[in-house]
């Protein structure tokens, strides 16, 4: 993150957010341009741009990035089991794309592994 510092202002590139302004210069572990770079390099499908972007919350003492929140899905009918199932299948596929992108374009993620999918 020190070589490519992101701030909370960067979040508004892909997310509609409002701040009071004081937060915009705070450093943030935000990632999204990295997914565009990976798509342009052919590492992940182009159609994942716009669905991948977000942050990780902490680094463990072993240097592991934890709690990555990177995959987003819109236009899901949460009252329809088929719509939910399709969204979950697509979301899990995009998690794999996100991991592949991180491994190829973000220094320090070369040996990244997925331990589990969201537990909620």
N, C-alpha and C positions, 0 to 999 in steps of 0.2 A: 504494500500500500504506500510505502514511502516514495517509491519511484513513480507512482501514478496516483497521487492523492486525490480522492474524491471527497466531495462535501455534500451536505444535505441539499444544496441547490441543484446538484446533479440529478436528484431523484425526479425532478419535474420534467426531465427529458421524456420519460415514459409513463410517469404516474401523475395524475392530477392531484396535486397537494397544495395546501396553503400553509404558510408559516407567518410568523410575525416579522420575519426578516432577520432577526438576530441569530437564527439557527443556520442560515444559509452558508456561513463560512466555517461551520463546525465540520471537522473531519468525519468521514463515514466510510465503512467498508462496502461501498456500493459498487456493484458490477452490472454493466449492460453493454458497454461498447465492446467488451471482450467477446460477447456472443456474436455481435455483428462481424468482428474480425474473424472469428472461427467459421462463420457461415460463408464469408467471402473466400476463405481458404479451402472451402469444401469439406470441413471437418464435421459440420452439422448442417441439416437442411435449412435452406433460406427461409422457409415458412415458419421457422421457430423464432425469427426476429420479432420482437414485440411481445412474445409470450415468456421470454427469458429475461430476467433482470431482478435485482434485489440485493440482498446483503447476507453476510454471515455475522454471527453475534459475538464470537469469542475465539481465541486461540488457546488450546490446552497447553499444559506444561511440556507436552511432547511435540508441540508445534502443529497440532491438528486444528483445522477450521471446523467449528461446530455450528450446528443449527443453521444450515443454509436455507434461506427462504428465497428461491429463485424462479420458481415456475408459477405462472399465473394463467388462469383460464376464465374467460368471460362468456356470457350468453349461455349459461347452463340453467336448465329448468330444474331447480332443486326439489320440486314436487314430483318429478318423474324419474323413476328408478333407471330407466334406459338412458336418459340424459346424464344422470349422475354416473352410471357405469362407463359410458363413453368418455366422459370427462376424466374419470379416474384412470382409464386405460391410456388416454392421450397424455395426461399429466405424468404418469409414470414413465412413458416413453420419453417425454421431454426432460425428465430428471436425468435419464441416461445421456441425452444429448448435452445437457448442461455440464455434466461431469466430463464428458469427452472434450467439450470446449475448454473447460478450465484446465484440463490436463495438457492441452496443446498450446494455450496462449497465455496462461497466467503463471509466472515464475513461482515455484514453491508447490504447485499442484500437480507436478509431473507424475507423482506416485499416488495420487488421491484414490481413495476407495470409498464406496458407498456402504455404510454400515446398516442402515435401515431407511425405510420410507417414513414419512410423517406418521406420528403415533396418535394423532388426534382424529 
